Amino acid sequence: MKSLTSFADYFVICSGENPVHIKALSEEIEERLSKNKVRPMGVEGLGAARWVLMDYGDIIVHIFDEDTRDFYQLEKLWLDAPKIPIKGYKE
């Protein structure tokens, strides 16, 4: 994303199965990063938990439910951005 936008270097885009799962994912991300003294600048969307956005400055985390992710298709907005594979994850 570095060469495509001035507001973030990385987008992390993932999905949860339901609101409880999405909240658990966001809590786990926040907990793990806080152990390294990395705290979010802001977190939006936890109330409905259909799309949670976590702003870590240069890294923006998006956690969607499947329907919302299909509707917005953020990946298509950033087709020119290189994808970084995650070990053990198959797309």
Z-matrix of the N, CA and C atoms (Angstrom, degrees):
N
C 1 1.436
C 2 1.526 1 111.75
N 3 1.331 2 117.13 1 -19.29
C 4 1.463 3 121.06 2 -175.34
C 5 1.517 4 112.83 3 -50.94
N 6 1.322 5 116.03 4 -43.82
C 7 1.462 6 118.86 5 -175.67
C 8 1.534 7 112.68 6 -85.20
N 9 1.335 8 117.71 7 -6.80
C 10 1.459 9 121.06 8 -175.23
C 11 1.524 10 114.63 9 -106.00
N 12 1.318 11 116.86 10 -21.14
C 13 1.459 12 119.74 11 -176.53
C 14 1.525 13 110.40 12 -147.65
N 15 1.304 14 116.39 13 153.68
C 16 1.464 15 120.75 14 179.25
C 17 1.526 16 112.53 15 -94.32
N 18 1.331 17 118.33 16 -7.84
C 19 1.465 18 119.67 17 -173.33
C 20 1.521 19 114.63 18 -100.90
N 21 1.322 20 119.48 19 -8.94
C 22 1.459 21 120.61 20 178.32
C 23 1.524 22 110.37 21 -159.43
N 24 1.315 23 115.49 22 147.39
C 25 1.458 24 120.54 23 175.06
C 26 1.524 25 111.42 24 -90.83
N 27 1.335 26 115.96 25 -30.78
C 28 1.455 27 120.69 26 -177.07
C 29 1.525 28 110.78 27 -139.43
N 30 1.312 29 115.80 28 143.53
C 31 1.461 30 123.83 29 167.04
C 32 1.525 31 106.85 30 -113.39
N 33 1.304 32 116.84 31 133.33
C 34 1.455 33 122.08 32 169.58
C 35 1.523 34 104.96 33 -109.62
N 36 1.320 35 117.16 34 121.74
C 37 1.464 36 122.06 35 -178.19
C 38 1.522 37 107.67 36 -122.12
N 39 1.332 38 115.40 37 121.11
C 40 1.456 39 119.80 38 -179.72
C 41 1.526 40 109.89 39 -145.35
N 42 1.321 41 115.32 40 172.64
C 43 1.462 42 120.94 41 -177.06
C 44 1.513 43 111.02 42 -127.11
N 45 1.323 44 114.39 43 149.63
C 46 1.450 45 122.24 44 171.37
C 47 1.516 46 108.83 45 -117.34
N 48 1.323 47 116.69 46 161.33
C 49 1.461 48 121.06 47 -175.56
C 50 1.526 49 113.78 48 -81.09
N 51 1.333 50 117.16 49 -28.12
C 52 1.465 51 122.02 50 -177.76
C 53 1.521 52 107.76 51 -162.08
N 54 1.351 53 118.36 52 172.22
C 55 1.473 54 119.65 53 -177.29
C 56 1.535 55 114.37 54 -56.53
N 57 1.319 56 117.46 55 -38.27
C 58 1.467 57 119.85 56 179.49
C 59 1.528 58 110.06 57 -64.48
N 60 1.330 59 117.00 58 -42.31
C 61 1.460 60 121.58 59 178.92
C 62 1.528 61 110.68 60 -65.59
N 63 1.311 62 117.01 61 -41.94
C 64 1.469 63 121.49 62 179.99
C 65 1.528 64 110.52 63 -63.21
N 66 1.320 65 117.29 64 -43.59
C 67 1.471 66 120.37 65 177.20
C 68 1.519 67 110.91 66 -63.58
N 69 1.343 68 117.21 67 -40.72
C 70 1.462 69 120.80 68 178.65
C 71 1.525 70 111.16 69 -63.44
N 72 1.321 71 117.24 70 -41.11
C 73 1.469 72 120.50 71 176.92
C 74 1.523 73 111.02 72 -61.35
N 75 1.329 74 117.21 73 -45.17
C 76 1.464 75 120.01 74 -179.28
C 77 1.526 76 111.02 75 -65.32
N 78 1.321 77 117.24 76 -38.64
C 79 1.467 78 120.52 77 178.30
C 80 1.525 79 111.04 78 -65.30
N 81 1.329 80 116.68 79 -40.26
C 82 1.462 81 120.69 80 179.36
C 83 1.524 82 111.08 81 -65.57
N 84 1.325 83 116.68 82 -43.34
C 85 1.471 84 120.32 83 177.67
C 86 1.521 85 109.58 84 -60.30
N 87 1.321 86 116.50 85 -47.95
C 88 1.460 87 120.36 86 -178.26
C 89 1.533 88 111.03 87 -63.13
N 90 1.325 89 116.86 88 -41.58
C 91 1.461 90 120.46 89 -179.68
C 92 1.521 91 111.69 90 -64.37
N 93 1.311 92 116.60 91 -46.28
C 94 1.471 93 119.71 92 -178.10
C 95 1.522 94 112.23 93 -65.73
N 96 1.332 95 116.32 94 -41.24
C 97 1.461 96 118.63 95 179.87
C 98 1.527 97 111.41 96 -71.13
N 99 1.327 98 117.42 97 -34.63
C 100 1.467 99 119.74 98 -179.72
C 101 1.528 100 111.55 99 -65.88
N 102 1.341 101 117.57 100 -26.21
C 103 1.465 102 120.66 101 175.46
C 104 1.523 103 110.94 102 -62.79
N 105 1.317 104 116.21 103 -25.07
C 106 1.465 105 122.11 104 176.34
C 107 1.523 106 111.74 105 -101.07
N 108 1.328 107 114.56 106 18.23
C 109 1.470 108 122.22 107 178.82
C 110 1.527 109 113.18 108 61.93
N 111 1.327 110 115.91 109 30.66
C 112 1.463 111 121.68 110 175.99
C 113 1.525 112 106.85 111 -106.71
N 114 1.321 113 115.45 112 117.30
C 115 1.458 114 120.66 113 -176.92
C 116 1.531 115 109.74 114 -117.97
N 117 1.331 116 117.74 115 146.45
C 118 1.464 117 119.12 116 179.99
C 119 1.521 118 111.46 117 -71.44
N 120 1.315 119 115.66 118 145.85
C 121 1.462 120 121.38 119 173.86
C 122 1.523 121 109.22 120 -75.59
N 123 1.324 122 115.58 121 -26.64
C 124 1.453 123 121.05 122 178.60
C 125 1.512 124 110.75 123 -170.07
N 126 1.329 125 114.81 124 152.86
C 127 1.459 126 121.92 125 175.86
C 128 1.520 127 106.80 126 -134.34
N 129 1.324 128 116.63 127 128.72
C 130 1.465 129 122.11 128 -178.93
C 131 1.519 130 109.96 129 -125.34
N 132 1.330 131 116.55 130 148.49
C 133 1.450 132 122.11 131 169.93
C 134 1.511 133 116.32 132 92.90
N 135 1.330 134 118.74 133 6.11
C 136 1.466 135 119.77 134 -178.24
C 137 1.527 136 112.71 135 -67.18
N 138 1.327 137 117.70 136 -26.30
C 139 1.460 138 120.66 137 -178.58
C 140 1.515 139 112.78 138 -58.30
N 141 1.305 140 116.97 139 -56.17
C 142 1.466 141 121.49 140 -179.73
C 143 1.532 142 110.98 141 -87.70
N 144 1.318 143 116.64 142 -26.58
C 145 1.467 144 123.85 143 178.83
C 146 1.525 145 112.75 144 53.48
N 147 1.337 146 116.01 145 42.29
C 148 1.475 147 120.82 146 171.22
C 149 1.518 148 109.39 147 -99.69
N 150 1.325 149 116.18 148 -31.51
C 151 1.452 150 123.07 149 175.56
C 152 1.523 151 106.68 150 -147.20
N 153 1.302 152 116.90 151 109.33
C 154 1.459 153 122.08 152 177.32
C 155 1.521 154 107.56 153 -104.20
N 156 1.318 155 115.39 154 128.97
C 157 1.452 156 122.25 155 177.62
C 158 1.517 157 107.78 156 -113.61
N 159 1.318 158 115.71 157 125.83
C 160 1.458 159 121.98 158 178.68
C 161 1.523 160 107.87 159 -117.53
N 162 1.318 161 116.97 160 118.37
C 163 1.462 162 122.52 161 -175.60
C 164 1.523 163 109.48 162 -100.37
N 165 1.324 164 115.50 163 110.57
C 166 1.455 165 121.92 164 176.37
C 167 1.528 166 110.66 165 -109.74
N 168 1.312 167 116.23 166 31.10
C 169 1.463 168 120.58 167 179.84
C 170 1.507 169 110.92 168 79.42
N 171 1.318 170 117.02 169 -98.68
C 172 1.459 171 121.00 170 -178.66
C 173 1.530 172 113.05 171 -76.50
N 174 1.328 173 116.05 172 -12.07
C 175 1.467 174 120.92 173 178.97
C 176 1.524 175 108.65 174 -122.31
N 177 1.321 176 116.36 175 125.69
C 178 1.459 177 122.54 176 176.62
C 179 1.525 178 107.45 177 -113.68
N 180 1.334 179 116.23 178 124.70
C 181 1.461 180 121.74 179 -179.79
C 182 1.528 181 108.34 180 -105.11
N 183 1.322 182 116.54 181 127.42
C 184 1.461 183 123.32 182 175.71
C 185 1.519 184 107.71 183 -115.17
N 186 1.331 185 116.75 184 123.89
C 187 1.458 186 121.06 185 175.54
C 188 1.524 187 106.86 186 -120.01
N 189 1.322 188 116.32 187 115.93
C 190 1.460 189 122.54 188 -174.48
C 191 1.525 190 111.87 189 -111.85
N 192 1.337 191 115.82 190 157.72
C 193 1.459 192 118.42 191 157.86
C 194 1.528 193 105.40 192 -83.59
N 195 1.313 194 116.91 193 162.53
C 196 1.478 195 120.54 194 -172.97
C 197 1.528 196 112.64 195 -59.73
N 198 1.331 197 118.16 196 -43.97
C 199 1.472 198 120.36 197 -178.44
C 200 1.520 199 111.98 198 -62.66
N 201 1.322 200 116.79 199 -43.15
C 202 1.467 201 120.43 200 -179.33
C 203 1.526 202 110.59 201 -68.60
N 204 1.321 203 116.69 202 -39.36
C 205 1.467 204 119.55 203 177.80
C 206 1.526 205 110.59 204 -63.96
N 207 1.329 206 117.37 205 -42.13
C 208 1.467 207 120.96 206 177.33
C 209 1.523 208 111.38 207 -63.30
N 210 1.324 209 117.17 208 -38.32
C 211 1.468 210 121.20 209 -177.92
C 212 1.529 211 111.51 210 -67.27
N 213 1.328 212 117.62 211 -49.21
C 214 1.463 213 120.53 212 -174.95
C 215 1.526 214 113.53 213 -83.33
N 216 1.306 215 118.58 214 -29.37
C 217 1.465 216 123.32 215 176.43
C 218 1.535 217 113.16 216 45.45
N 219 1.324 218 115.66 217 54.23
C 220 1.465 219 119.97 218 -179.84
C 221 1.523 220 113.20 219 -56.18
N 222 1.317 221 115.98 220 -33.43
C 223 1.466 222 118.59 221 179.95
C 224 1.523 223 111.60 222 -58.28
N 225 1.329 224 117.29 223 -33.60
C 226 1.466 225 120.30 224 -179.78
C 227 1.524 226 112.20 225 -72.96
N 228 1.333 227 117.41 226 -25.87
C 229 1.465 228 120.34 227 177.56
C 230 1.533 229 111.54 228 -70.10
N 231 1.327 230 115.80 229 -24.97
C 232 1.454 231 120.90 230 -174.95
C 233 1.522 232 110.97 231 -120.58
N 234 1.319 233 117.67 232 43.44
C 235 1.467 234 121.53 233 -178.05
C 236 1.528 235 113.21 234 -59.29
N 237 1.327 236 116.71 235 -28.47
C 238 1.462 237 120.11 236 -178.34
C 239 1.527 238 112.65 237 -78.14
N 240 1.319 239 117.47 238 -11.78
C 241 1.470 240 120.82 239 -179.58
C 242 1.521 241 109.92 240 -77.53
N 243 1.329 242 116.31 241 135.02
C 244 1.466 243 118.08 242 177.46
C 245 1.523 244 110.71 243 -68.59
N 246 1.326 245 116.21 244 145.16
C 247 1.457 246 121.32 245 175.81
C 248 1.522 247 108.28 246 -93.59
N 249 1.315 248 115.24 247 139.93
C 250 1.459 249 121.35 248 177.34
C 251 1.529 250 106.67 249 -109.36
N 252 1.323 251 117.02 250 112.69
C 253 1.464 252 118.84 251 -178.33
C 254 1.526 253 111.61 252 -67.14
N 255 1.316 254 115.44 253 146.81
C 256 1.460 255 122.14 254 177.34
C 257 1.521 256 107.44 255 -105.88
N 258 1.300 257 116.10 256 125.64
C 259 1.466 258 121.84 257 -177.93
C 260 1.522 259 110.13 258 -55.99
N 261 1.324 260 116.19 259 129.24
C 262 1.457 261 121.52 260 177.71
C 263 1.521 262 114.76 261 85.73
N 264 1.340 263 117.04 262 -0.98
C 265 1.468 264 120.80 263 -179.91
C 266 1.505 265 109.36 264 -110.23
N 267 1.325 266 115.27 265 130.36
C 268 1.466 267 120.04 266 175.17
C 269 1.511 268 108.85 267 -111.64
N 270 1.289 269 116.19 268 132.81
C 271 1.474 270 121.83 269 -178.46
C 272 1.503 271 111.11 270 -82.49
